[in-house]
Amino acid sequence: MLWVTTTFIIEVGVAVRLDVLPRVTCPNHPDAILVEDYRAGDMICPECGLVVGDRVIDVGSEWRTFSNDKATKDPSRVGDSQNPLLSDGDLTTMIGKGTGAASFDEFGNSKYQNRRTMSSSDRAMMNAFKEITTMADRINLPRNIVDRTNNLFKQVYEQKSLKGRANDAIASACLYIACRQEGVPRTFKEICAVSRISKKEIGRCFKLILKALETSVDLITTGDFMSRFCSNLGLPKQVQMAATHIARKAVELDLVPGRSPISVAAAAIYMASQASAEKRTQKEIGDIAGVADVTIRQSYRLIYPRAPDLFPADFKFDTPVDKLPQL
């Protein structure tokens, strides 16, 4: 028998229910905190010992797993978690390898075998999801970007709008799109470095996916890469703020027409670092930003004539503007 109480509060003559689900309490001591006997499945009042509830279902695990257990000993019997991206949710049961005589017939063949059937489309998507997870782990991308990438790949794959393109190329392009949609854009070279696909092929798939899904991505700006580039270069906050200000002013004054935001950001970082005590070479910045030294020099030459107008007013110069490299 379960003793149930429900809490009400009276306010201006109206009874308002506080809790949706009833609460199990002892009829003699309603304020007592019940003790649960997991072995017997009983709920007992600590004040009088009354068994308030019985046959309580234990929702916990029925085994303990230790870190030094062998990998072959898996006590789980429920299979993998459901994957909503697959057609049947991947709800399958795997039969373990038999060890007793009853597990084999007179010819020595196993009586119980796995009849797991997975469609070719599900198998292709599973392989693509694994590749996406591997690429994301290599560049330290969070789980929400992996989930968005998986959803994008599923939409593209089911539309069959990119027939003839390798699934790895589609997955790489979806990862690039997901990064931009989540506000943490990565360059094509960064995606290309963790995949087996060329930059040109990823770019082609990127354009085709945007057209097929009728979606768009925000334009990348110099600020999208500035904090990450400066952090990887070990530059202080003052230099990062100065480089961000320089790049933004250069774009506003139309000093770098036709230049990619990545090359403008690299040139701004070079100028800001040369004016500070934390100087970085063109090669160091180029290796982090993924651009060639000559590209940094070309963008730097465009902004150098207006250097005095680009620095923030509160910047502390270690090297005066007129002493900056002219290249």
C-alpha atoms as a printed R data frame, in Angstrom:
    type eleno elety resid chain resno      x       y       z
1   ATOM     1    CA   MET     A     1  0.000   0.000   0.000
2   ATOM     2    CA   LEU     A     2  1.283   3.500  -0.829
3   ATOM     3    CA   TRP     A     3  0.367   6.460   1.348
4   ATOM     4    CA   VAL     A     4  0.086   9.493  -0.903
5   ATOM     5    CA   THR     A     5 -0.248  13.148  -0.032
6   ATOM     6    CA   THR     A     6 -0.737  16.113  -2.313
7   ATOM     7    CA   THR     A     7  0.253  19.652  -1.354
8   ATOM     8    CA   PHE     A     8 -2.100  22.593  -1.935
9   ATOM     9    CA   ILE     A     9 -1.846  26.275  -1.120
10  ATOM    10    CA   ILE     A    10 -4.821  28.580  -0.542
11  ATOM    11    CA   GLU     A    11 -4.487  32.052  -2.029
12  ATOM    12    CA   VAL     A    12 -7.449  34.428  -2.209
13  ATOM    13    CA   GLY     A    13 -9.875  31.535  -1.835
14  ATOM    14    CA   VAL     A    14 -8.372  29.556  -4.754
15  ATOM    15    CA   ALA     A    15 -6.679  26.171  -4.319
16  ATOM    16    CA   VAL     A    16 -3.475  26.023  -6.358
17  ATOM    17    CA   ARG     A    17 -1.653  22.711  -6.789
18  ATOM    18    CA   LEU     A    18  2.081  22.963  -6.251
19  ATOM    19    CA   ASP     A    19  3.321  19.578  -7.425
20  ATOM    20    CA   VAL     A    20  2.048  17.676 -10.375
21  ATOM    21    CA   LEU     A    21  3.073  14.224  -9.145
22  ATOM    22    CA   PRO     A    22  1.936  12.888  -5.741
23  ATOM    23    CA   ARG     A    23  4.530  12.416  -3.007
24  ATOM    24    CA   VAL     A    24  4.835   9.174  -1.031
25  ATOM    25    CA   THR     A    25  4.827   9.856   2.730
26  ATOM    26    CA   CYS     A    26  4.309   8.048   6.000
27  ATOM    27    CA   PRO     A    27  0.734   8.554   7.333
28  ATOM    28    CA   ASN     A    28  2.058   9.009  10.891
29  ATOM    29    CA   HIS     A    29  5.139  11.099  10.064
30  ATOM    30    CA   PRO     A    30  4.443  12.986   6.805
31  ATOM    31    CA   ASP     A    31  7.567  15.151   7.147
32  ATOM    32    CA   ALA     A    32  9.979  12.251   7.607
33  ATOM    33    CA   ILE     A    33 12.458  11.489   4.804
34  ATOM    34    CA   LEU     A    34 11.855   7.896   3.742
35  ATOM    35    CA   VAL     A    35 14.716   5.389   3.590
36  ATOM    36    CA   GLU     A    36 14.875   3.157   0.523
37  ATOM    37    CA   ASP     A    37 15.974  -0.454   0.934
38  ATOM    38    CA   TYR     A    38 17.433  -1.251  -2.469
39  ATOM    39    CA   ARG     A    39 17.817  -4.974  -1.776
40  ATOM    40    CA   ALA     A    40 14.184  -5.529  -0.736
41  ATOM    41    CA   GLY     A    41 12.706  -2.744  -2.858
42  ATOM    42    CA   ASP     A    42 10.951  -1.146   0.127
43  ATOM    43    CA   MET     A    43 10.532   2.454   1.267
44  ATOM    44    CA   ILE     A    44 10.629   2.629   5.069
45  ATOM    45    CA   CYS     A    45  9.776   5.412   7.492
46  ATOM    46    CA   PRO     A    46 12.833   6.044   9.727
47  ATOM    47    CA   GLU     A    47 10.634   7.230  12.619
48  ATOM    48    CA   CYS     A    48  8.279   4.264  13.089
49  ATOM    49    CA   GLY     A    49  9.651   1.620  10.708
50  ATOM    50    CA   LEU     A    50  6.476   1.411   8.658
51  ATOM    51    CA   VAL     A    51  6.961   0.030   5.153
52  ATOM    52    CA   VAL     A    52  5.277   2.785   3.171
53  ATOM    53    CA   GLY     A    53  5.980   1.390  -0.304
54  ATOM    54    CA   ASP     A    54  7.185  -1.927  -1.679
55  ATOM    55    CA   ARG     A    55  8.313  -3.358  -4.991
56  ATOM    56    CA   VAL     A    56 10.198  -0.179  -5.844
57  ATOM    57    CA   ILE     A    57 11.953  -0.508  -9.193
58  ATOM    58    CA   ASP     A    58 15.708   0.090  -9.071
59  ATOM    59    CA   VAL     A    59 16.614   2.162 -12.121
60  ATOM    60    CA   GLY     A    60 20.339   1.973 -11.454
61  ATOM    61    CA   SER     A    61 22.891  -0.256 -13.145
62  ATOM    62    CA   GLU     A    62 22.910  -3.931 -12.165
63  ATOM    63    CA   TRP     A    63 26.675  -4.222 -12.458
64  ATOM    64    CA   ARG     A    64 29.823  -2.314 -11.671
65  ATOM    65    CA   THR     A    65 32.422  -1.548 -14.314
66  ATOM    66    CA   PHE     A    66 36.037  -0.948 -13.357
67  ATOM    67    CA   SER     A    67 38.705   0.722 -15.455
68  ATOM    68    CA   ASN     A    68 40.985  -2.350 -15.343
69  ATOM    69    CA   ASP     A    69 38.342  -4.745 -16.667
70  ATOM    70    CA   LYS     A    70 39.117  -6.475 -19.921
71  ATOM    71    CA   ALA     A    71 37.643  -4.937 -23.015
72  ATOM    72    CA   THR     A    72 36.074  -8.274 -23.972
73  ATOM    73    CA   LYS     A    73 33.950  -8.365 -20.799
74  ATOM    74    CA   ASP     A    74 31.032  -6.058 -21.517
75  ATOM    75    CA   PRO     A    75 28.139  -6.512 -19.040
76  ATOM    76    CA   SER     A    76 25.859  -4.260 -21.078
77  ATOM    77    CA   ARG     A    77 22.949  -6.048 -22.731
78  ATOM    78    CA   VAL     A    78 21.086  -3.062 -24.131
79  ATOM    79    CA   GLY     A    79 23.210  -2.267 -27.172
80  ATOM    80    CA   ASP     A    80 24.272   1.183 -28.391
81  ATOM    81    CA   SER     A    81 22.251   4.315 -27.838
82  ATOM    82    CA   GLN     A    82 19.605   5.217 -30.394
83  ATOM    83    CA   ASN     A    83 20.798   7.231 -33.357
84  ATOM    84    CA   PRO     A    84 17.914   9.363 -34.691
85  ATOM    85    CA   LEU     A    85 19.837  10.132 -37.889
86  ATOM    86    CA   LEU     A    86 19.573   6.544 -39.109
87  ATOM    87    CA   SER     A    87 16.433   5.085 -40.670
88  ATOM    88    CA   ASP     A    88 15.672   2.541 -37.942
89  ATOM    89    CA   GLY     A    89 17.350   4.417 -35.113
90  ATOM    90    CA   ASP     A    90 20.098   1.731 -35.116
91  ATOM    91    CA   LEU     A    91 18.122  -0.288 -32.561
92  ATOM    92    CA   THR     A    92 19.937  -3.611 -32.823
93  ATOM    93    CA   THR     A    93 20.933  -6.416 -30.477
94  ATOM    94    CA   MET     A    94 24.291  -8.170 -30.741
95  ATOM    95    CA   ILE     A    95 24.561 -11.805 -29.630
96  ATOM    96    CA   GLY     A    96 27.736 -12.656 -27.775
97  ATOM    97    CA   LYS     A    97 30.060 -15.480 -28.744
98  ATOM    98    CA   GLY     A    98 28.908 -18.809 -27.321
99  ATOM    99    CA   THR     A    99 31.147 -20.741 -24.945
100 ATOM   100    CA   GLY     A   100 29.100 -23.786 -23.830
101 ATOM   101    CA   ALA     A   101 28.244 -26.982 -25.656
102 ATOM   102    CA   ALA     A   102 24.623 -25.882 -26.023
103 ATOM   103    CA   SER     A   103 25.747 -22.974 -28.214
104 ATOM   104    CA   PHE     A   104 26.906 -25.237 -31.061
105 ATOM   105    CA   ASP     A   105 25.266 -27.853 -33.236
106 ATOM   106    CA   GLU     A   106 26.611 -31.301 -34.069
107 ATOM   107    CA   PHE     A   107 28.757 -29.820 -36.856
108 ATOM   108    CA   GLY     A   108 30.416 -27.297 -34.564
109 ATOM   109    CA   ASN     A   109 28.605 -24.276 -36.009
110 ATOM   110    CA   SER     A   110 27.196 -21.621 -33.709
111 ATOM   111    CA   LYS     A   111 23.450 -21.954 -33.208
112 ATOM   112    CA   TYR     A   112 22.926 -18.267 -32.468
113 ATOM   113    CA   GLN     A   113 24.285 -15.822 -34.982
114 ATOM   114    CA   ASN     A   114 23.819 -12.142 -35.522
115 ATOM   115    CA   ARG     A   115 21.357 -11.326 -38.257
116 ATOM   116    CA   ARG     A   116 22.061  -7.628 -38.137
117 ATOM   117    CA   THR     A   117 20.975  -6.029 -41.355
118 ATOM   118    CA   MET     A   118 21.929  -2.445 -42.108
119 ATOM   119    CA   SER     A   119 21.036  -0.772 -45.353
120 ATOM   120    CA   SER     A   120 23.775   0.561 -47.584
121 ATOM   121    CA   SER     A   121 22.608   4.139 -47.014
122 ATOM   122    CA   ASP     A   122 22.800   3.755 -43.233
123 ATOM   123    CA   ARG     A   123 26.226   2.169 -43.548
124 ATOM   124    CA   ALA     A   124 27.455   5.060 -45.705
125 ATOM   125    CA   MET     A   125 26.092   7.612 -43.239
126 ATOM   126    CA   MET     A   126 27.678   5.780 -40.288
127 ATOM   127    CA   ASN     A   127 31.079   5.875 -42.015
128 ATOM   128    CA   ALA     A   128 30.626   9.571 -42.777
129 ATOM   129    CA   PHE     A   129 29.651  10.325 -39.166
130 ATOM   130    CA   LYS     A   130 32.811   8.585 -37.952
131 ATOM   131    CA   GLU     A   131 34.917  10.613 -40.390
132 ATOM   132    CA   ILE     A   132 33.246  13.845 -39.241
133 ATOM   133    CA   THR     A   133 33.904  13.021 -35.589
134 ATOM   134    CA   THR     A   134 37.553  12.223 -36.356
135 ATOM   135    CA   MET     A   135 38.080  15.503 -38.231
136 ATOM   136    CA   ALA     A   136 36.377  17.521 -35.480
137 ATOM   137    CA   ASP     A   137 38.528  15.906 -32.796
138 ATOM   138    CA   ARG     A   138 41.701  16.812 -34.679
139 ATOM   139    CA   ILE     A   139 40.897  20.531 -34.606
140 ATOM   140    CA   ASN     A   140 39.182  20.492 -31.189
141 ATOM   141    CA   LEU     A   141 35.652  21.325 -32.316
142 ATOM   142    CA   PRO     A   142 32.804  20.952 -29.780
143 ATOM   143    CA   ARG     A   143 30.002  18.410 -29.968
144 ATOM   144    CA   ASN     A   144 27.339  20.859 -31.166
145 ATOM   145    CA   ILE     A   145 29.299  21.429 -34.391
146 ATOM   146    CA   VAL     A   146 29.595  17.668 -34.931
147 ATOM   147    CA   ASP     A   147 25.823  17.301 -34.507
148 ATOM   148    CA   ARG     A   148 25.107  20.128 -36.962
149 ATOM   149    CA   THR     A   149 27.547  18.620 -39.458
150 ATOM   150    CA   ASN     A   150 25.858  15.217 -39.177
151 ATOM   151    CA   ASN     A   151 22.456  16.783 -39.824
152 ATOM   152    CA   LEU     A   152 23.763  18.678 -42.851
153 ATOM   153    CA   PHE     A   153 25.314  15.517 -44.280
154 ATOM   154    CA   LYS     A   154 22.081  13.577 -43.763
155 ATOM   155    CA   GLN     A   155 20.065  16.248 -45.613
156 ATOM   156    CA   VAL     A   156 22.511  16.291 -48.530
157 ATOM   157    CA   TYR     A   157 22.741  12.500 -48.691
158 ATOM   158    CA   GLU     A   158 18.979  11.975 -48.685
159 ATOM   159    CA   GLN     A   159 18.439  14.610 -51.388
160 ATOM   160    CA   LYS     A   160 20.944  12.789 -53.639
161 ATOM   161    CA   SER     A   161 21.836  16.163 -55.119
162 ATOM   162    CA   LEU     A   162 25.595  15.538 -55.035
163 ATOM   163    CA   LYS     A   163 25.752  12.196 -56.785
164 ATOM   164    CA   GLY     A   164 29.222  11.339 -57.986
165 ATOM   165    CA   ARG     A   165 30.937  13.282 -55.193
166 ATOM   166    CA   ALA     A   166 32.900  11.392 -52.556
167 ATOM   167    CA   ASN     A   167 31.210  11.184 -49.170
168 ATOM   168    CA   ASP     A   168 34.441  12.332 -47.507
169 ATOM   169    CA   ALA     A   169 34.408  15.507 -49.618
170 ATOM   170    CA   ILE     A   170 30.751  16.151 -48.749
171 ATOM   171    CA   ALA     A   171 31.491  15.556 -45.045
172 ATOM   172    CA   SER     A   172 34.433  17.993 -45.131
173 ATOM   173    CA   ALA     A   173 32.313  20.667 -46.808
174 ATOM   174    CA   CYS     A   174 29.499  20.123 -44.281
175 ATOM   175    CA   LEU     A   175 31.999  20.567 -41.450
176 ATOM   176    CA   TYR     A   176 33.179  23.845 -42.993
177 ATOM   177    CA   ILE     A   177 29.568  25.081 -43.297
178 ATOM   178    CA   ALA     A   178 28.699  24.019 -39.742
179 ATOM   179    CA   CYS     A   179 31.691  25.922 -38.349
180 ATOM   180    CA   ARG     A   180 30.602  29.099 -40.106
181 ATOM   181    CA   GLN     A   181 26.971  28.712 -39.079
182 ATOM   182    CA   GLU     A   182 27.982  28.207 -35.435
183 ATOM   183    CA   GLY     A   183 30.135  31.343 -35.440
184 ATOM   184    CA   VAL     A   184 33.518  29.590 -35.188
185 ATOM   185    CA   PRO     A   185 34.677  29.586 -38.822
186 ATOM   186    CA   ARG     A   186 37.677  27.591 -39.974
187 ATOM   187    CA   THR     A   187 39.620  28.153 -43.164
188 ATOM   188    CA   PHE     A   188 39.549  25.760 -46.093
189 ATOM   189    CA   LYS     A   189 43.189  24.933 -45.405
190 ATOM   190    CA   GLU     A   190 42.406  23.971 -41.811
191 ATOM   191    CA   ILE     A   191 39.633  21.628 -42.951
192 ATOM   192    CA   CYS     A   192 41.836  20.274 -45.722
193 ATOM   193    CA   ALA     A   193 44.634  19.553 -43.215
194 ATOM   194    CA   VAL     A   194 42.442  17.137 -41.210
195 ATOM   195    CA   SER     A   195 40.771  15.468 -44.202
196 ATOM   196    CA   ARG     A   196 41.974  13.532 -47.214
197 ATOM   197    CA   ILE     A   197 40.296  15.838 -49.710
198 ATOM   198    CA   SER     A   198 41.860  18.655 -51.692
199 ATOM   199    CA   LYS     A   199 40.981  22.274 -51.024
200 ATOM   200    CA   LYS     A   200 39.516  22.663 -54.522
201 ATOM   201    CA   GLU     A   201 37.158  19.694 -54.099
202 ATOM   202    CA   ILE     A   202 35.961  20.926 -50.682
203 ATOM   203    CA   GLY     A   203 35.269  24.337 -52.230
204 ATOM   204    CA   ARG     A   204 33.225  22.783 -55.028
205 ATOM   205    CA   CYS     A   205 31.143  20.704 -52.635
206 ATOM   206    CA   PHE     A   206 30.661  23.771 -50.428
207 ATOM   207    CA   LYS     A   207 29.033  25.719 -53.259
208 ATOM   208    CA   LEU     A   208 26.917  22.755 -54.362
209 ATOM   209    CA   ILE     A   209 25.639  22.116 -50.817
210 ATOM   210    CA   LEU     A   210 24.624  25.742 -50.325
211 ATOM   211    CA   LYS     A   211 22.705  25.594 -53.599
212 ATOM   212    CA   ALA     A   212 21.120  22.207 -52.871
213 ATOM   213    CA   LEU     A   213 19.952  23.064 -49.352
214 ATOM   214    CA   GLU     A   214 19.024  26.633 -50.329
215 ATOM   215    CA   THR     A   215 20.897  27.927 -47.317
216 ATOM   216    CA   SER     A   216 23.550  30.568 -46.765
217 ATOM   217    CA   VAL     A   217 26.371  31.413 -44.411
218 ATOM   218    CA   ASP     A   218 27.478  34.741 -43.021
219 ATOM   219    CA   LEU     A   219 30.413  36.434 -44.677
220 ATOM   220    CA   ILE     A   220 33.650  35.893 -42.811
221 ATOM   221    CA   THR     A   221 35.395  38.938 -41.396
222 ATOM   222    CA   THR     A   222 38.846  39.616 -40.012
223 ATOM   223    CA   GLY     A   223 37.473  39.483 -36.464
224 ATOM   224    CA   ASP     A   224 36.415  35.854 -36.894
225 ATOM   225    CA   PHE     A   225 40.041  34.701 -36.949
226 ATOM   226    CA   MET     A   226 41.871  37.390 -34.995
227 ATOM   227    CA   SER     A   227 41.526  36.008 -31.464
228 ATOM   228    CA   ARG     A   228 42.462  32.469 -32.505
229 ATOM   229    CA   PHE     A   229 45.467  33.532 -34.570
230 ATOM   230    CA   CYS     A   230 46.792  35.816 -31.821
231 ATOM   231    CA   SER     A   231 46.245  33.141 -29.189
232 ATOM   232    CA   ASN     A   232 48.164  30.563 -31.215
233 ATOM   233    CA   LEU     A   233 50.967  33.089 -31.692
234 ATOM   234    CA   GLY     A   234 51.112  33.783 -27.957
235 ATOM   235    CA   LEU     A   235 50.430  37.509 -28.358
236 ATOM   236    CA   PRO     A   236 49.088  39.572 -25.429
237 ATOM   237    CA   LYS     A   237 45.615  41.073 -25.315
238 ATOM   238    CA   GLN     A   238 46.858  44.577 -26.181
239 ATOM   239    CA   VAL     A   239 48.379  43.385 -29.464
240 ATOM   240    CA   GLN     A   240 45.224  41.437 -30.322
241 ATOM   241    CA   MET     A   241 43.031  44.504 -29.738
242 ATOM   242    CA   ALA     A   242 45.398  46.641 -31.816
243 ATOM   243    CA   ALA     A   243 45.415  44.125 -34.688
244 ATOM   244    CA   THR     A   244 41.610  43.934 -34.610
245 ATOM   245    CA   HIS     A   245 41.396  47.735 -34.722
246 ATOM   246    CA   ILE     A   246 43.904  47.939 -37.579
247 ATOM   247    CA   ALA     A   247 42.061  45.364 -39.682
248 ATOM   248    CA   ARG     A   248 38.673  46.964 -39.074
249 ATOM   249    CA   LYS     A   249 39.941  50.469 -39.963
250 ATOM   250    CA   ALA     A   250 41.677  49.144 -43.080
251 ATOM   251    CA   VAL     A   251 38.390  47.656 -44.310
252 ATOM   252    CA   GLU     A   252 36.433  50.807 -43.421
253 ATOM   253    CA   LEU     A   253 38.922  53.016 -45.304
254 ATOM   254    CA   ASP     A   254 38.832  50.599 -48.272
255 ATOM   255    CA   LEU     A   255 42.589  50.120 -48.192
256 ATOM   256    CA   VAL     A   256 42.493  46.405 -49.022
257 ATOM   257    CA   PRO     A   257 39.967  45.929 -51.865
258 ATOM   258    CA   GLY     A   258 39.728  42.361 -53.112
259 ATOM   259    CA   ARG     A   259 41.882  40.944 -50.315
260 ATOM   260    CA   SER     A   260 40.663  37.968 -48.300
261 ATOM   261    CA   PRO     A   261 39.882  38.612 -44.614
262 ATOM   262    CA   ILE     A   262 42.520  36.052 -43.618
263 ATOM   263    CA   SER     A   263 45.342  37.875 -45.422
264 ATOM   264    CA   VAL     A   264 44.172  41.225 -44.033
265 ATOM   265    CA   ALA     A   265 44.084  39.770 -40.511
266 ATOM   266    CA   ALA     A   266 47.598  38.352 -40.945
267 ATOM   267    CA   ALA     A   267 48.934  41.723 -42.170
268 ATOM   268    CA   ALA     A   268 47.249  43.532 -39.261
269 ATOM   269    CA   ILE     A   269 48.782  41.102 -36.773
270 ATOM   270    CA   TYR     A   270 52.211  41.627 -38.335
271 ATOM   271    CA   MET     A   271 51.900  45.419 -38.102
272 ATOM   272    CA   ALA     A   272 50.633  45.346 -34.508
273 ATOM   273    CA   SER     A   273 53.328  42.909 -33.370
274 ATOM   274    CA   GLN     A   274 56.106  44.935 -35.016
275 ATOM   275    CA   ALA     A   275 54.937  48.043 -33.150
276 ATOM   276    CA   SER     A   276 54.918  46.164 -29.806
277 ATOM   277    CA   ALA     A   277 57.541  44.357 -27.783
278 ATOM   278    CA   GLU     A   278 56.109  40.963 -28.855
279 ATOM   279    CA   LYS     A   279 57.362  40.887 -32.432
280 ATOM   280    CA   ARG     A   280 56.478  38.034 -34.789
281 ATOM   281    CA   THR     A   281 57.931  37.296 -38.222
282 ATOM   282    CA   GLN     A   282 55.943  36.932 -41.423
283 ATOM   283    CA   LYS     A   283 56.715  33.207 -41.526
284 ATOM   284    CA   GLU     A   284 55.443  32.633 -37.981
285 ATOM   285    CA   ILE     A   285 52.194  34.448 -38.745
286 ATOM   286    CA   GLY     A   286 51.874  32.733 -42.143
287 ATOM   287    CA   ASP     A   287 52.213  29.275 -40.606
288 ATOM   288    CA   ILE     A   288 49.391  29.982 -38.139
289 ATOM   289    CA   ALA     A   289 47.106  31.817 -40.583
290 ATOM   290    CA   GLY     A   290 47.770  29.452 -43.465
291 ATOM   291    CA   VAL     A   291 48.854  32.148 -45.922
292 ATOM   292    CA   ALA     A   292 52.112  32.683 -47.782
293 ATOM   293    CA   ASP     A   293 54.670  35.293 -46.772
294 ATOM   294    CA   VAL     A   294 54.226  37.132 -50.054
295 ATOM   295    CA   THR     A   295 50.475  37.409 -49.405
296 ATOM   296    CA   ILE     A   296 51.127  39.049 -46.033
297 ATOM   297    CA   ARG     A   297 53.587  41.465 -47.616
298 ATOM   298    CA   GLN     A   298 51.139  42.466 -50.340
299 ATOM   299    CA   SER     A   299 48.393  43.273 -47.818
300 ATOM   300    CA   TYR     A   300 50.870  44.990 -45.503
301 ATOM   301    CA   ARG     A   301 52.064  47.303 -48.290
302 ATOM   302    CA   LEU     A   302 48.492  48.411 -48.895
303 ATOM   303    CA   ILE     A   303 47.884  49.436 -45.260
304 ATOM   304    CA   TYR     A   304 51.373  50.730 -44.395
305 ATOM   305    CA   PRO     A   305 50.925  54.261 -45.872
306 ATOM   306    CA   ARG     A   306 47.989  54.888 -43.513
307 ATOM   307    CA   ALA     A   307 49.575  53.199 -40.481
308 ATOM   308    CA   PRO     A   308 49.300  56.295 -38.182
309 ATOM   309    CA   ASP     A   309 45.525  56.351 -38.728
310 ATOM   310    CA   LEU     A   310 45.031  52.638 -38.091
311 ATOM   311    CA   PHE     A   311 46.372  52.179 -34.554
312 ATOM   312    CA   PRO     A   312 44.043  52.761 -31.575
313 ATOM   313    CA   ALA     A   313 44.637  55.976 -29.614
314 ATOM   314    CA   ASP     A   314 45.625  54.188 -26.378
315 ATOM   315    CA   PHE     A   315 48.164  51.809 -27.961
316 ATOM   316    CA   LYS     A   316 51.578  51.804 -26.270
317 ATOM   317    CA   PHE     A   317 54.236  51.768 -28.973
318 ATOM   318    CA   ASP     A   318 57.485  49.891 -28.414
319 ATOM   319    CA   THR     A   319 58.515  50.795 -31.968
320 ATOM   320    CA   PRO     A   320 57.306  54.132 -33.412
321 ATOM   321    CA   VAL     A   321 55.128  54.100 -36.505
322 ATOM   322    CA   ASP     A   322 57.813  55.714 -38.643
323 ATOM   323    CA   LYS     A   323 60.215  52.903 -37.658
324 ATOM   324    CA   LEU     A   324 57.948  50.079 -38.779
325 ATOM   325    CA   PRO     A   325 59.266  47.808 -41.576
326 ATOM   326    CA   GLN     A   326 58.450  49.149 -45.026
327 ATOM   327    CA   LEU     A   327 58.944  45.843 -46.887
